[in-house]
Amino acid sequence: MPDEYDWASLKVSTPATYRIEVEGAASKSLLGYFGNVHITTRQRKDNSIVTILVGQMRDQAEFAGLINTLFDWHMPIRSVEIISIDK
């Protein structure tokens, strides 16, 4: 995560943009489920697929909902990164 952020300003109610990587390819129904999240996939050298989700969440409750949905879809989370803290 970038060091230039004012991490003290990050609260549970703070909007932020996240980048999340999960194992596997997103299905068409999953792609339609996240309206405000940009979803891409990439194929590794071993032909396995990683799905990358990037989007702004209104607060950490919305972020938790996204994480829970990924869990419900059985998509193992590889990494989570805050790209920006929005005000």
Contact map, one row per residue, 1 for C-alpha under 8 A:
111000000000000000000000000000000000000000000000000000000000000000000000000000001110000
111110000000000000000000000000000000000000000000000000000000000000000000000000000010000
111110000000000000000000000000000000000000000000000000000000000000000000000000000000000
011111000000000000000000000000000000000000000000000000000000000000000000000000000000000
011111100000000000000000000000000000000000000000000000000000000000000000000000000001100
000111111100000000000000000000000000000000000000000000000000000000000000000000000000000
000011111100000000000000000000000000000000000000000000000000000000000000000000000000000
000001111110000000000000000000000000000000000000000000000000000000000000000000000000000
000001111110010000000000000000000000000000000000000000000000000000000000000000000000000
000001111111110000000000000000000000000000000000000000000000000000000000000000000000100
000000011111110000000000000000000000000000000000000000000000000000000000000000000000000
000000000111110000000000000000000000000000000000000000000011100000000000000000000000000
000000000111111000000000000000000000000000000000000000000111100000000000000000000000000
000000001111111100000000000000000000000000000000000000000111000000000000000000000000111
000000000000111110000000000000000000000000000000000000011111000000000000000000000000111
000000000000011111000000000000000000000000000000000000011110000000000000000000000111110
000000000000001111100000000000000000000000000000000001111000000000000000000000000111110
000000000000000111110000000000000000000000000000000011111000000000000000000000011111000
000000000000000011111000000000000000000000000000000111100000000000000000000000011110000
000000000000000001111100000000000000000000000000000111000000000000000000000011111000000
000000000000000000111110000000000000000000000000011110000000000000000000000011110000000
000000000000000000011111000000000000000000000000011100000000000000000000001111100000000
000000000000000000001111100000000000000000000000111000000000000000000000001111000000000
000000000000000000000111110000000000000000000001111000000000000000000000001100000000000
000000000000000000000011111000000000000010000000111000000000000000000000000000000000000
000000000000000000000001111101100000000010000000001000000000000000000000000000000000000
000000000000000000000000111111100000000000000000000000000000000000000000000000000000000
000000000000000000000000011111110000000000000000000000000000000000000000000000000000000
000000000000000000000000001111111000000000000000000000000000000000000000000000000000000
000000000000000000000000011111111100000000000000000000000000000000000000000000000000000
000000000000000000000000011111111110001000000000000000000000000000000000000000000000000
000000000000000000000000000111111110000000000000000000000000000000000000000000000000000
000000000000000000000000000011111110000000000000000000000000000000000000000000000000000
000000000000000000000000000001111111100000000000000000000000000000000000000000000000000
000000000000000000000000000000111111100000000000000000000000000000000000000000000000000
000000000000000000000000000000000111110000000000000000110000000000000000000000000000000
000000000000000000000000000000000111111000000000000011110000000000000000000000000000000
000000000000000000000000000000000001111100000000000011100000000000000000000000000000000
000000000000000000000000000000100000111110000000001111000000000000000000000000000000000
000000000000000000000000000000000000011111000000001110000000000000000000000000000000000
000000000000000000000000110000000000001111100000111100000000000000000000000000000000000
000000000000000000000000000000000000000111110000111100000000000000000000000000000000000
000000000000000000000000000000000000000011111111110000000000000000000000000000000000000
000000000000000000000000000000000000000001111111110000000000000000000000000000000000000
000000000000000000000000000000000000000000111111000000000000000000000000000000000000000
000000000000000000000000000000000000000000111111000000000000000000000000000000000000000
000000000000000000000000000000000000000000111111100000000000000000000000000000000000000
000000000000000000000001000000000000000000111111110000000000000000000000000000000000000
000000000000000000000011100000000000000011110011111000000000000000000000000000000000000
000000000000000000001111100000000000000011110001111100000000000000000000000000000000000
000000000000000000001111110000000000001111000000111110000000000000000000000000000000000
000000000000000000111100000000000000001111000000011111000000000000000000000000000000000
000000000000000001111000000000000000111100000000001111100000000000000000000000000000000
000000000000000011110000000000000000111000000000000111110000000000000000000000000000000
000000000000000011100000000000000001110000000000000011111000000000000000000000000000000
000000000000001111000000000000000001100000000000000001111100000000000000000000000000000
000000000000001111000000000000000000000000000000000000111111011000000000000000000000000
000000000000111100000000000000000000000000000000000000011111011000000000000000000000000
000000000001111100000000000000000000000000000000000000001111111000000000000000000000000
000000000001111000000000000000000000000000000000000000001111111100000000000000000000000
000000000001100000000000000000000000000000000000000000000011111110000000000000000000000
000000000000000000000000000000000000000000000000000000001111111111000000000000000000000
000000000000000000000000000000000000000000000000000000001111111111100000000000000000000
000000000000000000000000000000000000000000000000000000000001111111110000000000000000000
000000000000000000000000000000000000000000000000000000000000111111111000000000000000000
000000000000000000000000000000000000000000000000000000000000011111111100000000000000000
000000000000000000000000000000000000000000000000000000000000001111111110000000000000000
000000000000000000000000000000000000000000000000000000000000000111111111000000000000000
000000000000000000000000000000000000000000000000000000000000000011111111100000000000000
000000000000000000000000000000000000000000000000000000000000000001111111111110000000000
000000000000000000000000000000000000000000000000000000000000000000111111111100000000000
000000000000000000000000000000000000000000000000000000000000000000011111111000000000000
000000000000000000000000000000000000000000000000000000000000000000001111111000000000000
000000000000000000000000000000000000000000000000000000000000000000000111111100000000000
000000000000000000000111000000000000000000000000000000000000000000000111111110000000000
000000000000000000000111000000000000000000000000000000000000000000000110011111000000000
000000000000000000011110000000000000000000000000000000000000000000000100001111110000000
000000000000000000011110000000000000000000000000000000000000000000000000000111110000000
000000000000000000011100000000000000000000000000000000000000000000000000000011111000000
000000000000000001111000000000000000000000000000000000000000000000000000000011111100000
100000000000000001110000000000000000000000000000000000000000000000000000000000111110000
100000000000000111100000000000000000000000000000000000000000000000000000000000011111100
110000000000000111100000000000000000000000000000000000000000000000000000000000001111100
000010000000000111000000000000000000000000000000000000000000000000000000000000000111110
000010000100011110000000000000000000000000000000000000000000000000000000000000000111111
000000000000011110000000000000000000000000000000000000000000000000000000000000000001111
000000000000011000000000000000000000000000000000000000000000000000000000000000000000111
